Amino acid sequence: MSKKLFVRSNTQKEWLKELLKHEETFKRHSQKVDEQSTFPKENVKTLVDMGYTKLILPQEYGGEGISVTDMILFQETIASFDGATGLAIGWHQGVVGELYENKLWEEDKLNSFAKEIMNGALVNRAVTEAQTGSPTRGGRPGTNAVKRDGKWVISGQKTFTTMSPALTHFLVSAWVEEKEGIGFFLIERETRGLSIKETWDVIAMRGTESHDLVLDNVEVAEENFVEFNQGPRGNNVNGWILHIPACYLGIAQAARDYAVKFATEHAPNSLNGPISQLPNVQSLIGQIDLELMKARHFLYSVAEAYDDESRRHHITNELGAAKHIVTNSSIAIVDKAMRLVGAKSLQLSNPLQRYYRDVRAGLHNPPMDDMTISKLAQTAIEQTVK
C-alpha cells in the first residue's frame, strides 16, 4: 500500500524526498546494528546534520513547527529504513513536541533549550525503573531528589533509556519528598555522578542501546527542576506519543515490501514463473495490504484529529487505540510476510527475522494493550451510566 495518499503538503513532500536520499545507507547499517547491538550513530548524526531534529520546534523557537501528522509520516519512513533509528529519534521528536506544544516549562527555559536543540541537542525522558515498571501505570519512582545547599541532589537508576549513547540531555523523573510528587529534572550528559550502565541485552530493537541511567548523588541547580506532577503523566492526551506506532508501521511496511518483491522474483523450477501467481501467496499479500490499510488509516485519522484543535477535545482513548491497532497489525503483517517467504525468513542474513523481533517490542511500549482495553471499557461504562 502506497503512502502517497497521505502526503498532503509541500513540507511533507520535501522532507520525504530528503529522507529517501538516505534510505539505502540506513538499510545497509541495519544488519550490523542488530547483530552487534550497537547504536546507529551514523544514521542519527545524519538526521541531526540535515536539521531533522529541529523540525519539531515551533517556528517562534527557530524550528518549522511540524504537526503530529507530519511527524508520523516522517517517523514511519525512517523506521522502514531502520527500526532502531526510527524508535530512537522518535523519542526525541515526541518529547520535544509535547514539551513545546504544552509549554511544560517556564518560557526562559524553553527558549534556552530550544537553542540547544538548534545546535544538535538530543533529549529523552528517563522514567522507567525496574521496581515500578512503566510510569504510565502510576508507580512512584524509587529515584529521589533532595534539596541540599540550594541544589537538588538526585540518586537512582533508570531502565530503558533509549538512545543512551547519543543523548546530550536527560529528563529524569524523581520523587520529591518535600512536595510529595514527581518532579522532572533536566540533566546534561556530562554532569558529575551521571553514568550509563550497559545492560541492554534484549533480542528486539537491539540498536537502540536502551541502557540503564545511573544517578549517584547528581547535583543540579534549582532552574533544572523543570516540571512537577502530582498524578501519572499517562493520563494526559499527548498526540506526540504516536511516534511509537508510526515506528512499527514503518517496520511492517518494510516487511511487506520485502515479501512482495520476493514473491514476484522467486521462481522455483516446479512452477512456470514466480510464486506470486499462486492463490495462497496472493491471499497472503492481500491480507498483508488489508492490515496495512487498516492500521495506516486509523493512525493518520487520529493524528489529523489531534492536529485539528476544534476536534482534539473529543479525543478520549483514540491515541491508545491507535497504538494497539497499529502494533498488533504490524506483528500480524510481519508474521504473514514470513509465512510467504518461508524458511528463508529465518536466516540471520534475512531482514524479516529482524523485523519480526523488532515489532514485538511494540507490545512493551506505552500504553500497554491491557490498559488500552481497560480504558475503552471504563469509558463505555461511564458514558452509559451518565
Steps between C-alpha positions, in 0.01 A plus 500: 500500500640839399538788746442753220135527603614652830749755362318834498745790532818632346678457833413131499608457137829682550597314814400161365722574201789586734451192716481269199849611400630309802286187465766268366766622745273448800398156375863398453570583864200304632645149505822609670309712753285200591767231505746703706234674711664833424330836481451635143712809565556574132128498426413726791785738419368522145154591629640764735726648231216526249292693755242230560507535879429875474178449304298426809568839661229764446596777260528759779785292645685458171347177369238423237218410738403179324175330598447158655387378156826624348697329773339158462546511122871571542544256788330220311733565207816495713391181680442327166873557438613399849274433797756582769571839344129571469414417860805680641458830317124474548539538876684829453235625259216391727647651815575833335163509327307458825730730693456800271137444406390497864762751623594262779790720613543866578553715193866584567584131529310418183696768316839389626434132431371580151841648426660175617274301266584734212864416570440125490391405853315170542270431793288218639306444819650256749204373697483120511645307793540130570279511810220720363465385140342736250437847651164513321370257763554763768782344703701725730861526381776371725725777373502780760576871485599675821571872545845562644691828518284662236533214252306185424687176566364208297574128543347199331512276196284510187444220251413515127686824435468486124773670295727511807827517297391815317286695747635837606223559755285278722159595639509299822199429719555490877290495813518837673416430864452861608243551222351150522502453126706416194741756365688506171857624489690593184849355539787540255700196403830621642359568847708341778346184641308417182602181318367240260496136610500277192219258578319477165491129412160452336428335164292786360597857411855407591649808338311744722748424780234575760739458790455595865559856610675514837476812717737506797445816705466709188476870583285727286406862537153616599438623145537142375196393701280552195174308560288381788214247488280376778332238282616252232593664169334212316160663559586791270383518137830517315492454124879501472510149647375383159863481393493153661239335276643690202829319558343155498289585196822589319653163588184324381520691172858385453397139564214529253725649231757223546239225484327635188832546322598145597168366368549669162860380463514154657431243227565137604540252215174333605315804365489673166568843649519672841304393807293819479269312262397255773158558666633440852781754447259756359274439800786581738591814307138614505470437873825692560382803304162492672672511841725784383204694368304457823794602719613795291155652456425474871836646603486795260134567577579529872804721430294734282229521767766594755648766271156658457449698821125508444493119511776429749281539808283211377793258521471255789662161436588535132873548560529176695276323249726614215804355671313174573368457146819597320732292717290186481439546128873545448572174681241323283646654183853385574372154593315468167804629313710226659240236413515618141880492479530172690806364680727755333340761726676339798849544360705752698588675175130551423348826629162338572627328815620839625166661416325218686702558815478878479122529460453287812663780697197714426291295741717629783494869408233715667210482517475126556219307331328406826483864611356609166229235508420578865465872428273431205276289721499754784411784263216301345360419845532859626328642192217251532447570870483874435 
